[in-house]
Amino acid sequence: MARTKEFDPDAALQSALELFWRRGYEATSMADLVEALGIGRASIYATFGNKHDLYLKALERYGKQQRPLLLAELAQPGPALPAVRAAVRRFGAEATAEQRRLSGCFVTNTAAELAPHDEAAARGVERSWDHVETLLHSALVRAQGQGELPEDRDPLMLARMLLVLLQGLRVVGKASADPARVRDAVEQALTLLD
């Protein structure tokens, strides 16, 4: 008869996500995971696979947690451009908020730490970026169709510029104690939408 799990895999995955997010992949050992998740090494391997598999599951979970907020912001009915501006400003505010600043963005952290030499991590990062770009692009196409965005602007190129800006905001926000850098960059980039 198979034993039932004596822990909540969902809660354990969330704990792993939070630990990886704070410390990064390389700085997190299996011993750290055992302690943070409160379960044995064998249970971690049996439920999630190895440390790398667990990291990728945490990255996927992070994306699933973040996507609904951006979708809700950008897909709301009515004028689209104010929603795009608000989303970009939210990213900027989060990048400089003390409680989030030092941890940064899990996707951005993964892009910097693992993506250059880890194909699976790079695919996870690309999926996340594709999603953000698609949401921005859709909102900008809608804004253009509603006459909010000039016809000579390319919604796809603007979406890509904003995606790169958002990722850069996360890096600068994490590394710099000067929030004006992020705020000024946000406001300057948003002038391109006028």
DRENDO-1510 file (C-alpha; in Angstrom, 1 decimal, always signed):
<recs>
REC; n; res; u; v; w
REC; 1; MET; +0.0; +0.0; +0.0 .
REC; 2; ALA; +1.4; +3.4; -1.0 .
REC; 3; ARG; +2.1; +5.9; +1.7 .
REC; 4; THR; +0.4; +9.2; +1.5 .
REC; 5; LYS; +2.5; +12.4; +1.5 .
REC; 6; GLU; +2.9; +13.8; +5.0 .
REC; 7; PHE; +3.5; +17.4; +3.6 .
REC; 8; ASP; +1.7; +19.8; +1.3 .
REC; 9; PRO; +3.7; +19.7; -2.0 .
REC; 10; ASP; +2.1; +23.1; -3.0 .
REC; 11; ALA; +3.3; +24.8; +0.2 .
REC; 12; ALA; +6.7; +23.1; -0.2 .
REC; 13; LEU; +7.1; +24.4; -3.8 .
REC; 14; GLN; +6.1; +27.9; -2.6 .
REC; 15; SER; +8.8; +27.7; +0.1 .
REC; 16; ALA; +11.4; +26.5; -2.5 .
REC; 17; LEU; +10.4; +29.4; -4.8 .
REC; 18; GLU; +10.9; +31.9; -1.9 .
REC; 19; LEU; +14.2; +30.5; -1.0 .
REC; 20; PHE; +15.5; +30.4; -4.5 .
REC; 21; TRP; +14.2; +33.9; -5.1 .
REC; 22; ARG; +16.1; +35.3; -2.1 .
REC; 23; ARG; +19.3; +33.3; -2.5 .
REC; 24; GLY; +19.6; +32.3; -6.2 .
REC; 25; TYR; +20.2; +28.9; -7.6 .
REC; 26; GLU; +23.9; +28.4; -6.9 .
REC; 27; ALA; +23.7; +29.8; -3.3 .
REC; 28; THR; +20.9; +27.4; -2.4 .
REC; 29; SER; +22.1; +23.9; -1.3 .
REC; 30; MET; +20.0; +20.8; -0.9 .
REC; 31; ALA; +20.5; +21.1; +2.8 .
REC; 32; ASP; +19.0; +24.6; +2.6 .
REC; 33; LEU; +16.0; +23.3; +0.8 .
REC; 34; VAL; +15.6; +20.4; +3.3 .
REC; 35; GLU; +15.6; +23.0; +6.1 .
REC; 36; ALA; +13.3; +25.5; +4.4 .
REC; 37; LEU; +10.8; +23.0; +3.1 .
REC; 38; GLY; +10.8; +21.0; +6.4 .
REC; 39; ILE; +10.9; +17.7; +4.5 .
REC; 40; GLY; +13.6; +15.1; +3.9 .
REC; 41; ARG; +15.9; +15.0; +0.9 .
REC; 42; ALA; +14.3; +11.8; -0.3 .
REC; 43; SER; +10.8; +13.4; -0.3 .
REC; 44; ILE; +12.1; +16.4; -2.3 .
REC; 45; TYR; +13.6; +14.1; -4.9 .
REC; 46; ALA; +10.5; +11.9; -5.0 .
REC; 47; THR; +8.1; +14.8; -5.4 .
REC; 48; PHE; +10.1; +17.4; -7.4 .
REC; 49; GLY; +13.2; +15.7; -8.8 .
REC; 50; ASN; +16.6; +17.1; -8.3 .
REC; 51; LYS; +17.5; +20.7; -7.3 .
REC; 52; HIS; +17.4; +21.8; -10.9 .
REC; 53; ASP; +14.0; +20.3; -11.5 .
REC; 54; LEU; +12.7; +21.9; -8.4 .
REC; 55; TYR; +14.1; +25.3; -9.5 .
REC; 56; LEU; +12.4; +25.0; -12.8 .
REC; 57; LYS; +9.1; +24.2; -11.1 .
REC; 58; ALA; +9.5; +27.2; -8.9 .
REC; 59; LEU; +10.2; +29.4; -12.0 .
REC; 60; GLU; +7.0; +28.1; -13.6 .
REC; 61; ARG; +5.1; +28.7; -10.4 .
REC; 62; TYR; +6.4; +32.3; -10.2 .
REC; 63; GLY; +5.2; +32.9; -13.7 .
REC; 64; LYS; +1.7; +31.5; -13.0 .
REC; 65; GLN; +1.5; +33.8; -9.9 .
REC; 66; GLN; +2.6; +36.9; -11.8 .
REC; 67; ARG; +0.6; +36.5; -15.1 .
REC; 68; PRO; -2.9; +37.1; -13.8 .
REC; 69; LEU; -2.1; +40.5; -12.4 .
REC; 70; LEU; -0.6; +41.8; -15.6 .
REC; 71; LEU; -3.4; +40.3; -17.7 .
REC; 72; ALA; -6.0; +41.9; -15.4 .
REC; 73; GLU; -4.2; +45.3; -15.7 .
REC; 74; LEU; -3.8; +45.2; -19.5 .
REC; 75; ALA; -7.0; +43.4; -20.6 .
REC; 76; GLN; -9.5; +45.6; -18.8 .
REC; 77; PRO; -12.2; +47.3; -21.0 .
REC; 78; GLY; -11.9; +50.9; -22.0 .
REC; 79; PRO; -8.8; +52.9; -22.9 .
REC; 80; ALA; -5.7; +50.7; -23.1 .
REC; 81; LEU; -2.9; +53.3; -22.9 .
REC; 82; PRO; -3.6; +54.3; -19.3 .
REC; 83; ALA; -3.5; +50.6; -18.4 .
REC; 84; VAL; -0.1; +50.2; -20.1 .
REC; 85; ARG; +1.3; +53.3; -18.3 .
REC; 86; ALA; -0.1; +52.1; -15.0 .
REC; 87; ALA; +1.5; +48.6; -15.4 .
REC; 88; VAL; +4.9; +50.1; -16.3 .
REC; 89; ARG; +4.7; +52.4; -13.3 .
REC; 90; ARG; +3.8; +49.5; -11.1 .
REC; 91; PHE; +6.8; +47.6; -12.2 .
REC; 92; GLY; +8.9; +50.6; -11.5 .
REC; 93; ALA; +7.4; +51.0; -8.0 .
REC; 94; GLU; +7.9; +47.3; -7.2 .
REC; 95; ALA; +11.6; +47.6; -8.4 .
REC; 96; THR; +12.3; +50.3; -5.8 .
REC; 97; ALA; +10.0; +49.1; -3.0 .
REC; 98; GLU; +12.1; +48.1; +0.0 .
REC; 99; GLN; +10.4; +44.8; +0.6 .
REC; 100; ARG; +11.0; +43.6; -3.0 .
REC; 101; ARG; +14.0; +45.6; -4.1 .
REC; 102; LEU; +16.8; +43.3; -2.9 .
REC; 103; SER; +15.1; +40.1; -4.1 .
REC; 104; GLY; +14.4; +41.6; -7.6 .
REC; 105; CYS; +12.3; +39.6; -10.0 .
REC; 106; PHE; +12.7; +35.8; -10.0 .
REC; 107; VAL; +12.6; +35.7; -13.9 .
REC; 108; THR; +15.2; +38.4; -14.2 .
REC; 109; ASN; +17.4; +36.8; -11.6 .
REC; 110; THR; +17.1; +33.5; -13.5 .
REC; 111; ALA; +18.0; +35.3; -16.8 .
REC; 112; ALA; +21.2; +36.7; -15.2 .
REC; 113; GLU; +22.2; +33.6; -13.2 .
REC; 114; LEU; +21.2; +30.6; -15.3 .
REC; 115; ALA; +19.9; +31.4; -18.7 .
REC; 116; PRO; +23.3; +32.0; -20.4 .
REC; 117; HIS; +24.4; +28.4; -19.7 .
REC; 118; ASP; +21.1; +26.5; -18.9 .
REC; 119; GLU; +18.8; +25.8; -21.8 .
REC; 120; ALA; +15.9; +24.8; -19.7 .
REC; 121; ALA; +16.1; +27.9; -17.5 .
REC; 122; ALA; +16.5; +30.0; -20.7 .
REC; 123; ARG; +13.3; +28.5; -22.1 .
REC; 124; GLY; +11.5; +29.3; -18.9 .
REC; 125; VAL; +12.7; +32.9; -19.1 .
REC; 126; GLU; +11.7; +33.2; -22.7 .
REC; 127; ARG; +8.2; +31.8; -22.0 .
REC; 128; SER; +7.8; +34.5; -19.3 .
REC; 129; TRP; +9.1; +37.3; -21.5 .
REC; 130; ASP; +7.0; +36.1; -24.5 .
REC; 131; HIS; +3.9; +36.3; -22.2 .
REC; 132; VAL; +4.7; +39.8; -21.0 .
REC; 133; GLU; +5.5; +40.9; -24.6 .
REC; 134; THR; +2.2; +39.4; -25.9 .
REC; 135; LEU; +0.1; +41.2; -23.3 .
REC; 136; LEU; +1.9; +44.5; -23.9 .
REC; 137; HIS; +1.6; +44.1; -27.7 .
REC; 138; SER; -2.1; +43.3; -27.5 .
REC; 139; ALA; -2.8; +46.3; -25.3 .
REC; 140; LEU; -0.8; +48.6; -27.6 .
REC; 141; VAL; -2.6; +47.2; -30.7 .
REC; 142; ARG; -5.9; +47.9; -28.9 .
REC; 143; ALA; -4.7; +51.4; -28.0 .
REC; 144; GLN; -3.8; +52.1; -31.6 .
REC; 145; GLY; -7.1; +50.8; -32.8 .
REC; 146; GLN; -8.9; +53.1; -30.3 .
REC; 147; GLY; -6.9; +56.1; -31.5 .
REC; 148; GLU; -4.9; +56.4; -28.3 .
REC; 149; LEU; -1.5; +55.6; -30.0 .
REC; 150; PRO; -0.4; +57.4; -33.1 .
REC; 151; GLU; -0.5; +55.3; -36.3 .
REC; 152; ASP; +3.2; +55.7; -37.0 .
REC; 153; ARG; +4.1; +53.8; -33.8 .
REC; 154; ASP; +4.8; +50.0; -34.1 .
REC; 155; PRO; +3.0; +48.3; -31.3 .
REC; 156; LEU; +5.3; +45.2; -31.4 .
REC; 157; MET; +8.5; +47.3; -31.3 .
REC; 158; LEU; +7.0; +49.4; -28.4 .
REC; 159; ALA; +6.1; +46.2; -26.5 .
REC; 160; ARG; +9.6; +44.9; -26.9 .
REC; 161; MET; +11.1; +48.1; -25.7 .
REC; 162; LEU; +8.8; +48.1; -22.7 .
REC; 163; LEU; +9.7; +44.4; -22.0 .
REC; 164; VAL; +13.4; +45.3; -22.0 .
REC; 165; LEU; +12.7; +48.4; -19.9 .
REC; 166; LEU; +10.8; +46.3; -17.3 .
REC; 167; GLN; +13.6; +43.8; -17.0 .
REC; 168; GLY; +16.2; +46.6; -16.7 .
REC; 169; LEU; +14.1; +48.3; -14.0 .
REC; 170; ARG; +14.3; +45.1; -12.0 .
REC; 171; VAL; +18.1; +44.9; -12.3 .
REC; 172; VAL; +18.7; +48.6; -11.5 .
REC; 173; GLY; +16.1; +48.6; -8.7 .
REC; 174; LYS; +17.8; +45.6; -7.1 .
REC; 175; ALA; +21.3; +47.0; -7.4 .
REC; 176; SER; +20.8; +50.7; -6.8 .
REC; 177; ALA; +19.6; +52.5; -3.7 .
REC; 178; ASP; +18.6; +55.5; -5.7 .
REC; 179; PRO; +14.9; +55.1; -6.7 .
REC; 180; ALA; +15.1; +58.2; -8.9 .
REC; 181; ARG; +17.0; +56.2; -11.6 .
REC; 182; VAL; +14.0; +53.9; -12.0 .
REC; 183; ARG; +11.3; +56.5; -11.7 .
REC; 184; ASP; +13.1; +58.8; -14.3 .
REC; 185; ALA; +13.6; +55.9; -16.7 .
REC; 186; VAL; +9.9; +54.9; -16.4 .
REC; 187; GLU; +8.7; +58.4; -17.1 .
REC; 188; GLN; +11.0; +58.9; -20.0 .
REC; 189; ALA; +10.1; +55.6; -21.6 .
REC; 190; LEU; +6.4; +56.4; -21.3 .
REC; 191; THR; +6.9; +59.6; -23.4 .
REC; 192; LEU; +7.3; +57.2; -26.3 .
REC; 193; LEU; +3.7; +56.3; -26.0 .
REC; 194; ASP; +2.5; +59.9; -26.5 .
</recs>
